[in-house]
Structure formats: structure tokens, C-alpha cells
Amino acid sequence: MAAKKKETIKKEFHFQTHGKDLTVEDLIKIAKEDLSHRDDMNISDLKSLEFYVKPEDSKVYFVANNDTLGSIDL
């Protein structure tokens, strides 16, 4: 009996606010740009990025490598 081929699901996230449409890729690019200008972070050491969308603040907060904080204005 042949093995069942596992289906791949295309995943995409769009956050729309204030006339903007942001994807996860957009947020990663903006966060990396922000981090590249900091003295406390070497972008080549980036291992993880977590994002927290807070529309009431018009911001997306992010945590890099579990200890470096930043934010993105919406």
C-alpha cells in the first residue's frame, strides 16, 4: 500500500489597519532593519522573533532572541 502524500497548506497572514496591509514578511523586514541599527544586537545573531500586535497602541511589539525589545508603528 502506497504512503499517503502529506498535503501542504499555504499559510499567509495579513494585518490591515489605517490603510496599510502588512504581512509577516513585512514585519520581519522592518524588525530586522530596526535591529541592524542597534549597538546591543548583531543581526547575524538573530535566532528568534516574536510579534505582538496591539492595535489600540497602533503598534506591533517584537522580542528578538527572547531579550531584545522593539516596536513598529502602524
N, CA, C and O of each residue as an XYZ file, in Angstrom:
296
protein
N       0.838     -1.175      0.000
C       0.000      0.000      0.000
C       0.895      1.255      0.000
O       1.825      1.361      0.799
N       0.609      2.176     -0.880
C       1.410      3.397     -1.013
C       1.126      4.350      0.146
O      -0.006      4.455      0.619
N       2.163      5.034      0.588
C       2.010      6.011      1.668
C       1.234      7.219      1.159
O       1.405      7.652      0.020
N       0.389      7.745      2.016
C      -0.364      8.938      1.655
C       0.570     10.134      1.598
O       1.413     10.323      2.475
N       0.413     10.930      0.566
C       1.210     12.142      0.443
C       0.613     13.201      1.375
O      -0.584     13.483      1.337
N       1.477     13.773      2.207
C       1.033     14.798      3.141
C       0.754     16.094      2.385
O       1.583     16.555      1.601
N      -0.412     16.672      2.626
C      -0.781     17.919      1.963
C      -0.072     19.095      2.627
O       0.069     19.150      3.848
N       0.364     20.020      1.804
C       0.982     21.229      2.305
C      -0.050     22.344      2.242
O      -0.682     22.568      1.210
N      -0.209     23.033      3.352
C      -1.163     24.132      3.416
C      -0.406     25.442      3.302
O       0.543     25.692      4.045
N      -0.826     26.261      2.379
C      -0.222     27.583      2.244
C      -0.738     28.453      3.383
O      -1.946     28.574      3.584
N       0.189     29.061      4.130
C      -0.175     29.910      5.254
C       0.223     31.338      4.941
O       1.337     31.604      4.492
N      -0.694     32.244      5.183
C      -0.414     33.648      4.943
C      -1.173     34.462      5.983
O      -2.314     34.146      6.319
N      -0.539     35.502      6.484
C      -1.142     36.356      7.494
C      -1.078     37.793      6.993
O      -0.022     38.270      6.579
N      -2.215     38.473      7.036
C      -2.266     39.885      6.670
C      -2.885     40.644      7.833
O      -3.926     40.258      8.365
N      -2.225     41.729      8.215
C      -2.768     42.609      9.234
C      -3.075     43.922      8.545
O      -2.181     44.570      8.000
N      -4.339     44.313      8.570
C      -4.756     45.524      7.880
C      -5.255     46.552      8.885
O      -6.149     46.281      9.686
N      -4.656     47.742      8.824
C      -5.076     48.825      9.703
C      -4.607     50.156      9.130
O      -3.572     50.222      8.467
N      -5.353     51.191      9.380
C      -5.001     52.548      8.950
C      -4.588     52.600      7.471
O      -3.662     53.328      7.114
N      -5.262     51.842      6.625
C      -4.967     51.845      5.198
C      -3.714     51.078      4.818
O      -3.279     51.144      3.669
N      -3.120     50.345      5.769
C      -1.918     49.557      5.496
C      -2.262     48.081      5.477
O      -3.208     47.644      6.131
N      -1.497     47.328      4.733
C      -1.615     45.877      4.683
C      -0.223     45.306      4.951
O       0.671     45.429      4.114
N      -0.041     44.689      6.104
C       1.262     44.155      6.485
C       1.216     42.634      6.573
O       0.262     42.059      7.096
N       2.245     42.001      6.062
C       2.382     40.548      6.166
C       3.458     40.233      7.201
O       4.158     41.132      7.668
N       3.588     38.976      7.553
C       4.645     38.554      8.471
C       6.004     38.914      7.883
O       6.899     39.350      8.607
N       6.160     38.735      6.589
C       7.423     39.065      5.927
C       7.739     40.550      6.066
O       8.894     40.926      6.269
N       6.704     41.402      5.955
C       6.900     42.845      6.135
C       7.384     43.146      7.551
O       8.318     43.926      7.741
N       6.744     42.525      8.545
C       7.114     42.758      9.932
C       8.543     42.293     10.216
O       9.289     42.969     10.924
N       8.919     41.150      9.668
C      10.283     40.640      9.847
C      11.286     41.611      9.241
O      12.303     41.922      9.861
N      11.009     42.084      8.044
C      11.913     43.021      7.366
C      12.079     44.305      8.175
O      13.198     44.786      8.345
N      10.971     44.865      8.676
C      11.020     46.098      9.455
C      11.770     45.873     10.772
O      12.580     46.710     11.171
N      11.508     44.755     11.444
C      12.187     44.458     12.703
C      13.688     44.277     12.488
O      14.489     44.784     13.273
N      14.073     43.563     11.436
C      15.496     43.370     11.142
C      16.180     44.702     10.848
O      17.314     44.927     11.270
N      15.496     45.578     10.130
C      16.046     46.906      9.829
C      16.275     47.672     11.129
O      17.328     48.281     11.317
N      15.286     47.641     12.025
C      15.415     48.305     13.313
C      16.583     47.720     14.110
O      17.393     48.465     14.662
N      16.669     46.410     14.169
C      17.715     45.736     14.947
C      19.109     45.979     14.381
O      20.085     46.002     15.130
N      19.211     46.161     13.066
C      20.521     46.351     12.440
C      21.175     47.682     12.820
O      22.384     47.850     12.663
N      20.373     48.622     13.319
C      20.892     49.934     13.710
C      21.194     50.037     15.198
O      21.501     51.121     15.693
N      21.110     48.935     15.908
C      21.326     48.955     17.355
C      22.719     48.474     17.716
O      23.314     47.643     17.030
N      23.218     49.020     18.812
C      24.521     48.604     19.315
C      24.424     47.329     20.151
O      25.407     46.602     20.289
N      23.228     47.052     20.718
C      23.058     45.902     21.606
C      22.678     44.616     20.878
O      22.418     43.602     21.525
N      22.641     44.636     19.552
C      22.185     43.460     18.792
C      22.964     43.343     17.494
O      23.069     44.307     16.735
N      23.502     42.179     17.245
C      24.141     41.887     15.966
C      23.147     41.058     15.162
O      22.783     39.959     15.578
N      22.709     41.563     14.030
C      21.656     40.920     13.242
C      22.020     39.485     12.848
O      21.129     38.656     12.664
N      23.299     39.185     12.719
C      23.704     37.818     12.371
C      23.468     36.845     13.534
O      23.484     35.630     13.337
N      23.250     37.375     14.741
C      22.967     36.540     15.908
C      21.470     36.319     16.122
O      21.075     35.679     17.097
N      20.640     36.838     15.230
C      19.193     36.720     15.365
C      18.753     35.271     15.201
O      18.997     34.652     14.166
N      18.102     34.736     16.233
C      17.628     33.341     16.213
C      16.114     33.244     16.285
O      15.527     32.283     15.789
N      15.470     34.250     16.908
C      14.015     34.198     17.027
C      13.425     35.603     17.053
O      14.055     36.556     17.513
N      12.207     35.703     16.551
C      11.434     36.943     16.571
C      10.000     36.604     16.948
O       9.378     35.739     16.333
N       9.484     37.280     17.950
C       8.083     37.118     18.347
C       7.402     38.469     18.154
O       7.970     39.510     18.484
N       6.184     38.446     17.619
C       5.444     39.679     17.367
C       4.158     39.701     18.180
O       3.489     38.680     18.338
N       3.821     40.891     18.698
C       2.610     41.105     19.467
C       1.905     42.324     18.890
O       2.378     43.451     19.038
N       0.778     42.095     18.236
C       0.028     43.170     17.604
C      -0.879     43.807     18.657
O      -1.677     43.125     19.302
N      -0.744     45.110     18.817
C      -1.575     45.840     19.780
C      -2.199     47.043     19.074
O      -1.664     48.150     19.125
N      -3.348     46.810     18.408
C      -3.975     47.868     17.612
C      -4.331     49.114     18.424
O      -4.267     50.226     17.900
N      -4.706     48.945     19.700
C      -5.093     50.116     20.487
C      -3.915     51.063     20.736
O      -4.120     52.238     21.039
N      -2.679     50.556     20.608
C      -1.480     51.404     20.705
C      -0.960     51.805     19.324
O       0.003     52.565     19.221
N      -1.590     51.299     18.269
C      -1.121     51.481     16.890
C       0.324     51.010     16.741
O       1.140     51.661     16.088
N       0.624     49.862     17.363
C       1.978     49.317     17.333
C       1.960     47.799     17.216
O       0.998     47.125     17.585
N       3.068     47.295     16.686
C       3.381     45.868     16.763
C       4.674     45.811     17.571
O       5.699     46.358     17.165
N       4.611     45.144     18.714
C       5.796     44.994     19.550
C       6.501     43.709     19.145
O       5.850     42.750     18.730
N       7.835     43.678     19.262
C       8.553     42.452     18.950
C       9.639     42.178     19.982
O      10.157     43.086     20.632
N       9.964     40.897     20.109
C      11.025     40.441     21.002
C      11.970     39.598     20.151
O      11.559     38.617     19.532
N      13.236     39.995     20.131
C      14.262     39.268     19.383
C      15.102     38.462     20.371
O      15.546     38.985     21.393
N      15.312     37.202     20.060
C      16.152     36.319     20.883
C      15.741     36.316     22.356
O      16.588     36.191     23.241
N      14.467     36.452     22.608
C      13.895     36.393     23.960
C      14.353     37.498     24.904
O      14.028     37.454     26.090
N      15.109     38.503     24.409
C      15.569     39.525     25.346
C      15.706     40.936     24.775
O      15.923     41.878     25.536
N      15.589     41.104     23.491
C      15.733     42.439     22.886
C      14.359     42.901     22.415
O      13.726     42.244     21.589
N      13.905     44.029     22.943
C      12.569     44.525     22.655
C      12.592     45.628     21.610
O      13.571     46.362     21.476
N      11.487     45.728     20.870
C      11.330     46.794     19.895
C       9.875     46.963     19.537
O       9.026     46.198     19.993
N       9.578     47.958     18.724
C       8.202     48.168     18.286
C       8.176     48.756     16.883
O       9.135     49.373     16.418
N       7.058     48.542     16.239
C       6.817     49.036     14.882
C       5.543     49.870     14.919
O       4.498     49.388     15.356
N       5.624     51.102     14.468
C       4.430     51.962     14.398
C       3.550     51.513     13.246
O       4.030     51.178     12.164
N       2.251     51.516     13.507
C       1.299     51.171     12.443
C       0.759     52.422     11.806
O      -0.058     52.345     10.888
